[in-house]
Amino acid sequence: MAGNPTHTVTNQPPALVGYDVFGADRALVEAVDRHTAAEVLDEVRAELSALGRAAGSEQVQEWGAQANEFPPRLRTHDRYGHRIDEVEFHPAWHRMLGKGVSAGLTSAWNRPAGHVRRAAAFLVWTQVEAGNCCPLSMTHAAVPALRTDPALAAEWEPRLTSTIYDRGLRPAAEKAGALFGMGMTEKQGGSDVRANTTRARPLAEAGTYELTGHKWFCSAPMSDGFLVLAQAPGGLTCFLVPRVLADGGRNVFLIQRLKDKLGNRSNASAEVEFDGTWARVVGEEGRGVRTIIDMVAATRLDCALGSAGLMRQAVAQAVHHCEHREAFGGRLADKPLMRNVLADLALESEAATTLALRLAAAHDDGSEHERAFLRLAVPAAKYWITKRCAPVAVEAAECLGGNGYVEESGLPRLVRESPLNSVWEGAGNVQALDVLRALRREPGALDACLTEIGRAHGADHRLDRAVKDLFTELADMEGAEGRARRLVERLALVLQGSLLVRFAPPEVADAFCASRLGGDRGASFGTLPGGLDLAPLVERARPVS
């Protein structure tokens, strides 16, 4: 009945829409300012604010919801029985993907501050809908692998770095832009790609092969091309598999099924059969892992960035809710215990953003020192940041109470998405073992990390003590594999602490060092020690002023 007082809605926060997702993120804005040359900073900030306003708009947020409500569907055959192996997506998916491409999320490699501006954009765009970021990431990361073959790079790089989203399966030479997927893992090996059994038989034309095998996970199966690993006569080798051949015929690319995933549901991940599939070699035979190593580093950084973006959106939603919700005679955000929870979550989010953008800046620098820094810092950051994402998302949902458990709030989607990046591109143990490998084989990587950490020496006694503890861990590598996670966690925390001590407001650095490095904290969020100034941390995390 109209006017029924029982239907009057009160004490509910307004929807978090109509704001600049980039501009409202103080930690991200400051990181971009810090790592971008003055002559391009205004251009970069304007570009990111435009994307931030789009990401915060009601229309684009609705696209994200629709892309997940109507997930992709596999069509193996057409009405006449012809094999077509196509994946159908909702129009909202194409709008999201097109916006990501036009915003430069695949074009970092040839622009000033290209990696920093792209990293910030990736972090922003993840907050709207993370699934479409998968093909954007794969396309971006394929460039360094293709550059091992100058001829391939000359042909494909302009397509991959294009800001035009040209959908539909046609020969790549006829398209204004192209996207890439990847097919590395197989049933029997998973992360152990050297156990792959897909075979590559050389054809008469130099550099061309015929592939036969099964890929257990193939990302973005409607892409224009794929980087895959297969066993050639000379050993494990990287190949480029075009979806459509130059003459317009479909390459043999048999999609067996789409994965029914916990999260990332808007994005298609497939099992694919190769049966006489045409491919071009990328790099040298037998050097497949070496060919894709820079690609792996790029996708791992995207995992860290994606998790940082998910954390930021979870914290933004939690703070926004608590700023507008009244309970027990006052605003939730003003209650001491809730303030402790929000501040703790905000700390985790800011530390993740700060470290991830530092890594992007190292890519832009490109010096030998920075490359050495990335060799150790990327797997450490990927390990730790992605591990922290799930507990942050779950705690943020709890801040909304029962509302956070309802799909309309958007928090369940964040919770489902939150474990993904920890699994993708090498799960936690793979990252930890990669850190050990770098420590043993590449001493320059440790030197570069310690140089970065040392820039904050003497600024905080808790950080200095944590660095000493890290030295103790590093001095005893006997049996290190069994405690590799502990070592990597400490390395990541010390890196985050050193950056926050140097660049974050004093209250942020103080709270981080006290809780993450000083050990004065419980096992769950909301257990920051007394005596800290928490109100500025919550205020800093507010998404709308």
Backbone torsions as a table, in degrees:
resi	resn	phi	psi	omega
1	MET	NA	132.1	-179.3
2	ALA	-60.5	136.7	177.3
3	GLY	81.8	2.4	179.0
4	ASN	-61.6	121.2	-175.5
5	PRO	-63.6	-21.4	179.0
6	THR	-71.9	-13.0	180.0
7	HIS	-99.9	4.0	177.5
8	THR	-72.7	125.1	-178.2
9	VAL	-95.2	121.4	176.8
10	THR	-133.5	163.8	174.0
11	ASN	57.1	36.1	172.8
12	GLN	-117.9	136.1	-178.9
13	PRO	-70.6	152.3	173.8
14	PRO	-70.2	158.4	177.0
15	ALA	-63.0	143.2	178.7
16	LEU	-84.1	81.0	-179.5
17	VAL	-137.6	166.4	175.9
18	GLY	72.3	37.5	179.3
19	TYR	-138.5	167.1	179.9
20	ASP	-91.3	104.5	-176.5
21	VAL	-60.5	-35.4	177.3
22	PHE	-74.9	-54.5	-174.7
23	GLY	-61.6	-27.4	-179.8
24	ALA	-81.3	-8.0	-177.4
25	ASP	-98.6	93.5	-173.1
26	ARG	-61.5	-41.0	-179.1
27	ALA	-63.5	-39.7	-179.0
28	LEU	-70.5	-44.6	179.3
29	VAL	-59.5	-44.5	-179.5
30	GLU	-65.2	-37.4	178.4
31	ALA	-65.8	-41.9	177.8
32	VAL	-63.0	-44.4	177.8
33	ASP	-59.2	-41.1	-175.5
34	ARG	-67.3	-35.9	-170.8
35	HIS	-105.7	9.7	-177.3
36	THR	-117.8	133.1	178.9
37	ALA	-61.8	144.7	-174.0
38	ALA	-58.9	-34.7	-174.6
39	GLU	-69.9	-17.8	178.5
40	VAL	-117.4	2.1	-173.2
41	LEU	-62.4	-43.6	-179.6
42	ASP	-61.3	-41.5	178.2
43	GLU	-62.4	-44.6	-177.8
44	VAL	-65.2	-45.2	-178.5
45	ARG	-64.7	-39.5	178.5
46	ALA	-64.7	-42.2	179.7
47	GLU	-62.1	-44.9	-177.7
48	LEU	-71.6	-34.8	177.0
49	SER	-67.5	-36.0	176.8
50	ALA	-62.7	-43.7	177.0
51	LEU	-67.5	-38.5	179.0
52	GLY	-61.7	-39.6	177.8
53	ARG	-67.5	-38.9	176.1
54	ALA	-62.9	-45.1	-179.0
55	ALA	-62.8	-32.0	-179.9
56	GLY	-88.0	-0.4	-177.5
57	SER	-78.7	153.1	179.1
58	GLU	-63.9	-37.5	-177.9
59	GLN	-64.3	-49.4	-177.1
60	VAL	-68.1	-36.2	176.0
61	GLN	-63.9	-34.3	175.8
62	GLU	-67.1	-37.9	175.0
63	TRP	-58.1	-44.8	179.3
64	GLY	-60.0	-42.9	178.8
65	ALA	-64.7	-42.6	-179.2
66	GLN	-65.5	-39.6	-179.6
67	ALA	-61.6	-26.9	177.6
68	ASN	-91.5	-30.1	178.7
69	GLU	-70.7	-30.9	-179.6
70	PHE	-120.5	82.1	-174.4
71	PRO	-70.6	167.7	-177.7
72	PRO	-64.2	152.7	178.6
73	ARG	-125.3	140.2	179.2
74	LEU	-90.9	132.0	171.8
75	ARG	-119.8	104.2	-177.7
76	THR	-78.9	-30.8	-176.2
77	HIS	-134.7	154.2	173.1
78	ASP	-86.8	-176.2	-174.1
79	ARG	-65.0	-20.0	-177.5
80	TYR	-95.5	-2.1	179.7
81	GLY	96.7	3.4	176.8
82	HIS	-75.5	138.9	177.5
83	ARG	-72.6	123.7	-179.6
84	ILE	-122.4	-29.3	176.0
85	ASP	50.6	61.0	179.4
86	GLU	-116.1	150.2	176.8
87	VAL	-114.6	126.3	-180.0
88	GLU	-96.5	134.3	179.2
89	PHE	-119.3	152.7	174.2
90	HIS	-65.2	147.6	178.6
91	PRO	-53.6	-30.2	179.7
92	ALA	-63.1	-34.9	177.1
93	TRP	-61.2	-45.9	-179.3
94	HIS	-65.1	-37.2	177.5
95	ARG	-64.5	-43.0	178.9
96	MET	-63.2	-47.5	-177.5
97	LEU	-64.8	-41.2	178.0
98	GLY	-62.5	-40.3	177.7
99	LYS	-65.2	-39.8	178.6
100	GLY	-64.1	-41.7	178.1
101	VAL	-64.6	-47.0	-177.6
102	SER	-65.9	-23.9	178.9
103	ALA	-82.2	0.5	175.2
104	GLY	89.8	19.4	-176.8
105	LEU	-76.2	-1.3	172.0
106	THR	-121.2	11.3	-172.3
107	SER	-127.3	52.5	-178.1
108	ALA	-85.9	-21.3	-161.1
109	TRP	-78.3	-18.9	-173.4
110	ASN	-126.2	18.6	-177.9
111	ARG	-116.6	150.2	173.1
112	PRO	-59.2	134.8	-176.6
113	ALA	53.6	31.7	-172.7
114	GLY	-59.3	-41.7	-176.7
115	HIS	-76.2	-36.4	178.2
116	VAL	-66.8	-47.0	-178.1
117	ARG	-66.7	-37.0	178.0
118	ARG	-69.0	-41.4	179.9
119	ALA	-59.7	-44.6	178.5
120	ALA	-63.8	-41.2	178.7
121	ALA	-65.1	-40.4	179.3
122	PHE	-62.8	-42.1	178.7
123	LEU	-63.2	-39.2	178.2
124	VAL	-68.3	-47.6	-173.0
125	TRP	-70.0	-31.2	175.9
126	THR	-57.0	-31.5	-174.7
127	GLN	-70.3	-19.4	177.7
128	VAL	-86.8	-48.7	-176.2
129	GLU	-163.7	110.5	-171.0
130	ALA	-76.9	-25.3	-173.4
131	GLY	-62.0	-41.1	-178.3
132	ASN	-70.2	-13.3	178.1
133	CYS	-73.2	-16.6	179.4
134	CYS	-64.4	-56.5	177.8
135	PRO	-63.8	-30.7	175.8
136	LEU	-63.6	-41.6	178.9
137	SER	-67.3	-46.1	-178.6
138	MET	-61.1	-41.1	-179.1
139	THR	-65.8	-46.0	177.1
140	HIS	-58.1	-45.2	-173.2
141	ALA	-76.2	-18.5	-178.9
142	ALA	-69.8	-23.4	-173.9
143	VAL	-58.5	-50.4	-178.9
144	PRO	-63.8	-30.6	176.2
145	ALA	-67.0	-43.9	179.9
146	LEU	-65.3	-28.7	-179.1
147	ARG	-68.0	-10.3	173.2
148	THR	-69.6	-14.6	176.9
149	ASP	-125.9	99.9	-175.2
150	PRO	-54.7	-36.1	-179.8
151	ALA	-66.8	-43.8	177.4
152	LEU	-64.0	-42.4	-179.5
153	ALA	-62.1	-41.8	-179.9
154	ALA	-62.6	-33.6	-179.1
155	GLU	-78.7	-43.9	-169.1
156	TRP	-99.1	-31.0	-174.0
157	GLU	-59.3	-41.8	177.5
158	PRO	-60.3	-31.7	178.3
159	ARG	-71.7	-41.2	-175.5
160	LEU	-73.7	-30.7	-179.1
161	THR	-93.5	4.3	177.7
162	SER	-64.2	150.3	175.5
163	THR	-99.6	20.2	177.7
164	ILE	-111.5	124.7	175.4
165	TYR	-89.9	108.8	-176.4
166	ASP	-113.5	91.7	-174.6
167	ARG	-79.3	164.3	177.8
168	GLY	103.9	147.0	-177.4
169	LEU	-89.5	105.7	176.4
170	ARG	-142.4	164.8	174.6
171	PRO	-54.8	135.9	-174.9
172	ALA	-59.3	-31.0	-179.3
173	ALA	-64.6	-19.1	-179.0
174	GLU	-94.9	2.5	-172.8
175	LYS	-109.2	149.9	179.3
176	ALA	-82.5	-12.6	178.2
177	GLY	-163.4	154.5	-177.3
178	ALA	-139.1	154.9	176.4
179	LEU	-120.0	152.7	179.7
180	PHE	-120.1	146.4	168.5
181	GLY	-117.7	-174.8	-178.9
182	MET	-143.5	148.0	175.5
183	GLY	-138.1	94.4	-175.7
184	MET	-109.6	-47.4	-169.1
185	THR	-85.4	152.7	177.7
186	GLU	-131.0	167.2	-174.0
187	LYS	-55.1	-44.7	-169.7
188	GLN	-82.4	-14.0	-173.1
189	GLY	-121.0	-34.7	-175.0
190	GLY	59.9	-122.9	-179.2
191	SER	-67.7	-20.0	178.4
192	ASP	-82.8	77.6	-173.8
193	VAL	-67.8	-18.0	177.8
194	ARG	-68.1	-14.1	176.0
195	ALA	-86.7	4.0	-179.9
196	ASN	-58.2	143.6	179.4
197	THR	-114.9	-4.8	175.7
198	THR	-57.7	131.3	-174.7
199	ARG	-103.6	146.1	177.1
200	ALA	-122.0	115.9	-179.6
201	ARG	-104.2	123.3	-179.3
202	PRO	-61.4	141.4	174.9
203	LEU	-102.3	177.7	-175.0
204	ALA	-65.3	-38.9	-179.5
205	GLU	-74.3	129.9	-177.1
206	ALA	-56.6	133.9	176.6
207	GLY	83.3	-0.1	-179.9
208	THR	-110.1	148.7	-174.6
209	TYR	-142.8	167.2	174.5
210	GLU	-119.3	123.7	-176.0
211	LEU	-101.9	142.9	174.6
212	THR	-138.3	122.8	179.5
213	GLY	162.4	-173.1	-174.0
214	HIS	-130.8	130.4	175.0
215	LYS	-107.0	123.7	-174.8
216	TRP	-72.6	-35.8	174.8
217	PHE	-131.7	119.6	173.4
218	CYS	-122.7	115.5	-176.6
219	SER	-80.2	140.7	174.2
220	ALA	52.4	65.2	-171.2
221	PRO	-68.8	-7.4	177.2
222	MET	-97.0	16.3	179.4
223	SER	-73.1	170.7	-178.8
224	ASP	-83.7	-22.8	179.1
225	GLY	-155.4	164.2	-176.1
226	PHE	-140.9	140.5	168.3
227	LEU	-96.3	126.6	-178.3
228	VAL	-134.1	157.9	175.0
229	LEU	-107.8	138.8	178.5
230	ALA	-151.6	159.1	-179.8
231	GLN	-86.6	107.7	174.1
232	ALA	-92.0	173.0	177.6
233	PRO	-54.4	-31.6	-179.9
234	GLY	-90.6	5.6	179.4
235	GLY	115.5	-171.0	-176.1
236	LEU	-63.1	127.0	-170.3
237	THR	-137.2	151.7	177.7
238	CYS	-93.4	139.6	-179.9
239	PHE	-133.3	153.2	171.4
240	LEU	-104.1	122.1	178.4
241	VAL	-110.8	108.2	175.6
242	PRO	-75.1	143.4	179.3
243	ARG	-72.6	-36.8	178.5
244	VAL	-123.7	135.2	-178.9
245	LEU	-77.7	165.6	-175.3
246	ALA	-60.0	-29.8	-178.9
247	ASP	-84.3	4.1	178.7
248	GLY	94.4	-10.1	177.6
249	GLY	-75.0	151.7	178.3
250	ARG	-76.8	132.2	171.8
251	ASN	-68.1	158.2	178.4
252	VAL	-74.5	108.4	-173.6
253	PHE	-146.7	82.7	-168.7
254	LEU	-91.0	105.7	-179.4
255	ILE	-81.9	112.9	-176.8
256	GLN	-78.7	-40.2	177.6
257	ARG	-169.5	161.9	171.6
258	LEU	-97.5	142.2	179.8
259	LYS	-71.1	138.5	174.9
260	ASP	-94.9	96.3	-166.9
261	LYS	-98.6	158.4	175.7
262	LEU	-60.9	-50.8	178.6
263	GLY	-133.4	-165.9	-179.3
264	ASN	56.6	34.4	-169.0
265	ARG	-73.4	-22.7	179.2
266	SER	-71.9	-21.3	-176.6
267	ASN	-97.4	138.5	179.8
268	ALA	-88.6	128.7	169.0
269	SER	-121.3	133.9	-167.6
270	ALA	-129.3	159.7	162.9
271	GLU	-98.3	131.8	-172.0
272	VAL	-129.4	137.1	173.8
273	GLU	-103.7	135.5	169.6
274	PHE	-106.8	129.3	-178.6
275	ASP	-143.2	83.7	-172.9
276	GLY	78.7	33.5	-176.9
277	THR	-80.5	132.1	-177.5
278	TRP	-79.0	138.0	-178.2
279	ALA	-148.9	155.8	173.4
280	ARG	-112.2	139.6	-179.6
281	VAL	-71.8	144.0	175.5
282	VAL	-120.0	116.8	-175.2
283	GLY	79.7	-159.1	-176.3
284	GLU	-96.2	150.2	172.4
285	GLU	-58.4	138.7	177.2
286	GLY	82.7	-2.7	-178.8
287	ARG	-120.7	39.0	-177.4
288	GLY	-63.1	-43.9	-179.5
289	VAL	-65.3	-42.8	177.9
290	ARG	-61.7	-36.6	-179.6
291	THR	-65.1	-37.8	-174.5
292	ILE	-94.9	3.0	-171.4
293	ILE	-62.4	-41.5	178.5
294	ASP	-70.5	-32.3	174.9
295	MET	-62.7	-43.9	179.3
296	VAL	-62.1	-42.4	178.5
297	ALA	-60.7	-39.4	-179.9
298	ALA	-67.3	-42.4	179.9
299	THR	-70.9	-32.7	176.6
300	ARG	-66.3	-39.2	175.5
301	LEU	-63.3	-38.7	176.6
302	ASP	-63.4	-33.7	174.7
303	CYS	-61.1	-44.2	178.2
304	ALA	-64.8	-43.5	178.4
305	LEU	-63.6	-42.3	179.2
306	GLY	-61.9	-42.6	178.4
307	SER	-67.0	-38.7	176.1
308	ALA	-61.2	-39.6	177.7
309	GLY	-65.4	-43.1	177.8
310	LEU	-62.2	-42.5	178.7
311	MET	-63.0	-43.4	-179.3
312	ARG	-61.3	-42.8	-179.6
313	GLN	-67.5	-38.9	177.9
314	ALA	-61.7	-44.8	179.6
315	VAL	-66.9	-41.4	178.8
316	ALA	-59.3	-43.9	179.0
317	GLN	-64.7	-41.1	-178.5
318	ALA	-66.2	-46.4	-179.6
319	VAL	-64.9	-43.6	179.4
320	HIS	-58.5	-45.9	179.4
321	HIS	-60.7	-48.5	-174.4
322	CYS	-71.8	-24.0	175.6
323	GLU	-69.8	-26.6	-174.8
324	HIS	-108.1	-9.6	-174.7
325	ARG	-95.9	130.1	176.9
326	GLU	-97.8	136.9	177.7
327	ALA	-156.6	136.8	175.9
328	PHE	54.1	42.0	171.9
329	GLY	85.8	14.0	178.7
330	GLY	-174.0	178.2	179.0
331	ARG	-67.9	139.9	178.0
332	LEU	-57.6	-40.2	-176.5
333	ALA	-64.4	-20.6	-179.0
334	ASP	-89.9	-9.4	179.5
335	LYS	-72.4	130.7	-174.0
336	PRO	-53.9	-41.0	-177.3
337	LEU	-72.4	-41.7	177.4
338	MET	-66.1	-37.0	177.3
339	ARG	-60.7	-37.3	178.2
340	ASN	-63.3	-42.7	179.0
341	VAL	-63.6	-49.5	-177.4
342	LEU	-63.1	-41.3	179.6
343	ALA	-64.8	-40.1	179.2
344	ASP	-64.0	-43.9	176.7
345	LEU	-63.5	-42.3	-179.8
346	ALA	-62.1	-37.9	177.0
347	LEU	-59.9	-46.9	-178.6
348	GLU	-61.8	-42.0	-179.8
349	SER	-65.3	-47.1	-177.7
350	GLU	-65.6	-39.7	178.9
351	ALA	-62.6	-39.7	179.1
352	ALA	-65.3	-46.5	-179.8
353	THR	-62.0	-44.4	-176.3
354	THR	-63.5	-44.0	179.8
355	LEU	-69.1	-43.7	-177.9
356	ALA	-61.8	-41.3	178.8
357	LEU	-70.4	-30.5	174.6
358	ARG	-62.9	-39.1	178.6
359	LEU	-67.3	-39.2	177.0
360	ALA	-62.1	-39.7	178.5
361	ALA	-63.6	-34.9	177.3
362	ALA	-63.9	-36.2	175.1
363	HIS	-62.5	-42.0	179.1
364	ASP	-65.5	-37.8	-179.8
365	ASP	-63.3	-52.4	174.0
366	GLY	72.7	3.3	-179.8
367	SER	-70.2	164.9	179.3
368	GLU	-60.5	-40.0	178.4
369	HIS	-61.3	-45.6	-178.3
370	GLU	-70.0	-33.7	175.1
371	ARG	-64.4	-39.0	176.5
372	ALA	-65.1	-40.8	177.1
373	PHE	-58.8	-44.6	-179.4
374	LEU	-64.1	-33.7	-176.6
375	ARG	-57.4	-35.4	179.9
376	LEU	-98.7	-39.1	-173.7
377	ALA	-71.9	-33.5	-178.4
378	VAL	-64.3	-53.6	178.4
379	PRO	-63.5	-33.2	177.7
380	ALA	-65.8	-45.1	179.4
381	ALA	-67.8	-41.5	178.7
382	LYS	-59.7	-44.2	179.0
383	TYR	-58.4	-54.4	-168.7
384	TRP	-77.4	-46.5	-177.2
385	ILE	-62.8	-43.2	-178.9
386	THR	-69.5	-30.2	176.8
387	LYS	-66.9	-32.9	-175.9
388	ARG	-81.1	-14.0	-172.9
389	CYS	-65.3	-47.1	-176.0
390	ALA	-61.9	-50.1	178.5
391	PRO	-62.6	-32.4	176.5
392	VAL	-64.9	-46.3	-178.4
393	ALA	-63.1	-42.3	-179.6
394	VAL	-65.5	-43.7	-179.8
395	GLU	-66.6	-38.6	178.1
396	ALA	-63.4	-40.4	177.0
397	ALA	-61.8	-37.4	179.4
398	GLU	-65.4	-29.5	178.1
399	CYS	-61.0	-26.5	177.8
400	LEU	-87.3	-1.1	-177.6
401	GLY	63.8	-142.5	-180.0
402	GLY	-61.1	-30.0	178.7
403	ASN	-60.1	-32.1	-179.1
404	GLY	-74.2	-10.1	179.5
405	TYR	-98.6	2.8	-178.5
406	VAL	-102.9	134.5	-174.4
407	GLU	-54.4	-37.5	-175.8
408	GLU	-60.6	-22.9	-179.4
409	SER	-72.2	-21.4	-176.5
410	GLY	86.8	-16.6	-178.7
411	LEU	-67.3	-38.6	177.3
412	PRO	-58.6	-35.2	177.1
413	ARG	-64.8	-40.6	176.8
414	LEU	-63.7	-40.9	179.9
415	VAL	-63.5	-44.8	179.7
416	ARG	-64.6	-35.3	-178.4
417	GLU	-75.9	-24.9	-167.0
418	SER	-61.4	-31.7	178.4
419	PRO	-80.3	-11.7	-168.3
420	LEU	-57.2	-52.8	-171.9
421	ASN	-68.2	-18.9	175.0
422	SER	-72.0	-28.6	-179.1
423	VAL	-88.8	-41.7	-174.5
424	TRP	-66.8	148.8	175.6
425	GLU	57.1	37.8	178.1
426	GLY	97.5	112.9	-179.1
427	ALA	-69.9	-177.8	-171.5
428	GLY	-53.4	-45.5	-178.9
429	ASN	-64.6	-35.8	178.4
430	VAL	-63.0	-42.7	178.7
431	GLN	-64.9	-43.7	-178.8
432	ALA	-63.0	-42.3	178.7
433	LEU	-68.3	-32.0	177.2
434	ASP	-66.6	-37.6	175.2
435	VAL	-61.3	-45.6	178.2
436	LEU	-60.3	-41.2	-179.8
437	ARG	-61.5	-42.9	179.2
438	ALA	-66.2	-39.0	179.2
439	LEU	-62.2	-37.6	-175.6
440	ARG	-81.7	-34.2	-171.8
441	ARG	-103.2	-21.4	-173.2
442	GLU	-131.8	78.9	-177.6
443	PRO	-58.9	-26.5	177.8
444	GLY	-62.6	-27.5	179.6
445	ALA	-66.9	-43.3	178.0
446	LEU	-66.3	-42.1	178.8
447	ASP	-58.3	-41.7	-179.5
448	ALA	-65.9	-41.1	178.5
449	CYS	-66.2	-42.1	-179.8
450	LEU	-67.5	-32.9	174.5
451	THR	-62.4	-43.8	178.1
452	GLU	-62.2	-46.8	-180.0
453	ILE	-64.0	-39.1	-176.6
454	GLY	-65.0	-16.8	179.0
455	ARG	-66.5	-15.6	178.1
456	ALA	-105.3	9.9	-176.7
457	HIS	-58.8	133.6	177.4
458	GLY	84.9	-5.3	-177.0
459	ALA	-82.3	-25.0	179.4
460	ASP	-152.1	126.7	-174.6
461	HIS	-66.4	-29.6	179.9
462	ARG	-71.6	-37.3	175.1
463	LEU	-64.9	-44.9	179.8
464	ASP	-60.1	-39.6	178.8
465	ARG	-67.8	-38.8	178.2
466	ALA	-64.7	-36.2	177.2
467	VAL	-64.7	-40.9	176.9
468	LYS	-62.0	-41.5	177.5
469	ASP	-62.7	-37.9	177.5
470	LEU	-64.2	-41.9	176.8
471	PHE	-58.2	-39.7	179.2
472	THR	-62.5	-42.6	177.9
473	GLU	-62.6	-43.0	-176.5
474	LEU	-71.4	-25.0	-178.1
475	ALA	-73.5	-19.6	-177.8
476	ASP	-120.3	91.4	-179.2
477	MET	-93.2	2.4	176.9
478	GLU	-68.1	125.0	-178.5
479	GLY	67.3	25.2	-174.3
480	ALA	-66.4	-26.2	-175.9
481	GLU	-60.6	-39.2	-178.3
482	GLY	-67.7	-22.1	178.8
483	ARG	-117.7	24.2	-176.2
484	ALA	-63.2	-37.6	-179.9
485	ARG	-63.1	-41.2	179.5
486	ARG	-60.8	-44.2	-178.9
487	LEU	-64.8	-45.2	-178.1
488	VAL	-66.3	-40.0	176.8
489	GLU	-58.6	-45.7	-179.7
490	ARG	-63.9	-41.2	178.9
491	LEU	-61.3	-46.1	-179.3
492	ALA	-63.7	-42.8	-179.5
493	LEU	-65.1	-39.8	178.9
494	VAL	-67.3	-39.3	175.1
495	LEU	-60.8	-46.8	178.8
496	GLN	-61.9	-44.6	-179.3
497	GLY	-61.9	-41.2	-179.2
498	SER	-64.0	-37.6	179.2
499	LEU	-70.7	-42.3	-178.6
500	LEU	-68.3	-38.4	178.2
501	VAL	-61.8	-35.8	-178.3
502	ARG	-80.8	-34.9	-166.6
503	PHE	-121.8	-22.8	-175.7
504	ALA	-85.2	161.9	173.3
505	PRO	-57.2	150.2	-175.6
506	PRO	-54.8	-37.9	-177.7
507	GLU	-68.1	-31.5	176.6
508	VAL	-69.0	-49.4	-179.8
509	ALA	-61.7	-40.8	-179.4
510	ASP	-62.7	-46.3	-179.8
511	ALA	-65.3	-40.1	179.4
512	PHE	-64.3	-48.8	-177.6
513	CYS	-65.3	-37.9	179.8
514	ALA	-65.5	-41.3	-172.7
515	SER	-92.7	-42.0	-175.1
516	ARG	-89.2	-30.4	-176.6
517	LEU	-110.9	-30.4	-179.7
518	GLY	-84.9	-14.0	176.1
519	GLY	79.7	6.6	-178.5
520	ASP	-92.2	74.2	-175.9
521	ARG	-164.0	149.7	176.9
522	GLY	-82.8	-169.7	-175.9
523	ALA	-87.3	-10.7	-179.0
524	SER	-120.9	167.3	176.5
525	PHE	-68.5	150.7	-178.3
526	GLY	90.3	18.2	-178.8
527	THR	-120.2	30.6	175.6
528	LEU	-63.8	145.3	-176.3
529	PRO	-69.4	160.8	176.9
530	GLY	-69.7	163.1	177.7
531	GLY	89.2	-5.4	178.6
532	LEU	-89.9	150.4	177.1
533	ASP	-90.8	96.0	-171.7
534	LEU	-90.9	-26.5	-176.8
535	ALA	-56.4	-42.7	178.5
536	PRO	-63.7	-29.2	178.8
537	LEU	-66.1	-42.7	179.3
538	VAL	-69.3	-42.8	178.6
539	GLU	-60.2	-39.9	-179.5
540	ARG	-65.0	-27.9	-177.6
541	ALA	-88.7	-3.7	-179.4
542	ARG	-61.8	132.1	-179.5
543	PRO	-81.4	-20.8	-178.3
544	VAL	-135.5	128.8	-179.5
545	SER	-82.5	NA	NA
